[in-house]
Amino acid sequence: MQRHSREKAFVWFFTLNGAVVILILLGIFYLLFSSSFLAWREVGVMPFLTGRVWNPTGYHGSFYGTLPLIAGTFLVTLGAIAIALPFGVACAVYLAEVASPWERELFKPVVELLAGVPSVVIGFFGLVVLNRLIANVFNLSNGLNALNGAILLALMSLPTIISIAEDALTAVPDEYREASLALGATRWQTIRRVTFPAAISGVTAAVMLGVGRAIGETMTVIMATGNAIAFPKGMFSSVRTMTATIAIELGEVAFNTTHYYALFAVGFILFVITFVVSLIADFFLHRAGEVGKR
């Protein structure tokens, strides 16, 4: 009887915690949406999303076009994933399938240590080191551009991609590998045609979570991307992301103004993007879990 009561108490405790998390998420959604609605009522939804000029304090009127901010965010994020994806997946395959036990014990703490480096330190590295390196290599006036931010975000996304992708590869049943080797396949053929395809859902989830990590980063992109509010023309353009815009302007904006609520609208767009990315990652993680149970 006492054991049953204890188990019931634990069930209620965890259920209550889950409900609190859902309520907090709904509260954030309501706060952002209600504040965003006040901005969209003044500016309009389509002009806000497709406008190419963001200048809330202009002498000739205020403009709240977020297209350059959205484009800058996606440019830096896609650049980061293009860099982090091959390195992260290759490292995960090496740790899960090739590395010896002592190599795994050596490299895994290094990867986890990289995840603990503060973003301001990585941003400072981009400002001092990568800035000069990119400028010298590509003959530019300065290296504070989308490429700089993409490299730094790739560095910050690597621990997430490596850790989750390695777990997905490790979760593939050993019977798959043994059957492949028994049929005469080499170790590399087994990895490429059996193990990796079986873990593709988990690897995809790792990449999507890495995307979420890159999209939501603030301090690093503030320090490394140049913060030019213009539609980017390429990786060598100075850009400003949505997170950087909120962080830079929210502390100085007048309360209860269109500019104030427009920043909440930018946050709402960012919230929706990250929420969709997280849902996609959760879907692939669920599929990876089903593969691991077979």
Residue, then its C-alpha position, 0 to 999 in steps of 0.5 A: m500500500q505504501r509502495h503504491s502511494r509512493e509510485k502514485a506520488f511520483v507519477w503526479f510529480f512528473t505529470l505536474n512538471g510536464a504540465v508546468v513546462i507546457l504552460i510556460l511554453l504556451g505563456i511564452f507563445y501568448l506573450l510574443f503573439s499578443s505583443s506582435f499583433l500590436a506591431w502587425r496592426e500598425v505595420g501590416v503582416m506582409p510589409f513586416l515580413t517582406g519589407r527590405v528596410w529596417n530603420p525604426t528611427g529614421y528621419h523620414g519615417s520608420f520602416y519595419g521590414t524584417l526580410p534583411l534580418i530573416a535573410g541574414t539569419f538563414l544565410v549565417t545558419l545555412g553556412a554554419i550547417a554546411i561547415a558543421l555537417p560533414f565534420g560533425v557526422a564524420c567525427a561521430v562515425y569515427l567515434a562510434e565505429v572506428a575509434s578504439p576505446w582509449e581514443r573514444e575516452l580521449f576525444k569525447p571529453v574534448v567535444e563536451l568541453l567545446a560545448g562549455v565554451p562561453s559564446v562571448v569567448i567564441g565571439f571574441f575569437g572571431l573578432v580578433v583572429l578570424n576577422r583578420l584571417i578572413a580579411n587577409v585570405f579574401n582581400l577584404s577590408n574587414g572580416l566581420n561578415a556572414l562567413n565569420g559568423a557561419i564558421l563560429l556557429a559551426l564550431m558551436s554546433l559541432p558538439t550537439i551534432i557529434s554527440i547525438a549522431e554518435d548516440a544514433l550510430t551506437a544505437v544501431p543493433d550489432e546484428y546489423r554489422e555482424a550480418s554485413l561482415a558475415l556476407g563479406a562486406t568490408r568495415w567501410q562498406t558496412i558503415r556506409r551501406v548498413t550502419f549509417p543508413a540505419a541511423i539516418s533518422g538520428v543523424t538528421a535529428a542531430v543536424m536539426l538540433g544543430v540548426g536550432r543551436a545556430i539560429g538561436e545564438t546571439m552574442t557570437v553573431i553580434m560580435a562577428t557578423g558586422n551588424a549591417i542592416a542590409f539584404p545580404k549579397g553573399m557570405f562576404s556581406s556584413v549581416r545582422t540576424m534577428t537575435a542580434t537585432i533584439a539584443i541590440e535594440l531592446g534595451e534602448v527602445a521606448f516602451n509601448t511604441t511600435h518599435y518596441y512591439a516590432l522587436f517582439a514580432v521579430g522574437f515571435i518569428l524566431f520562436v516559430i522557426t526554432f519551434v518548427v526545427s525542434l519538432i522536425a528534430d523530435f520526429f527524427l529522434h522518435r524514428a531513430g528510437e524505433v530503429g534502436k528497439r528493433 
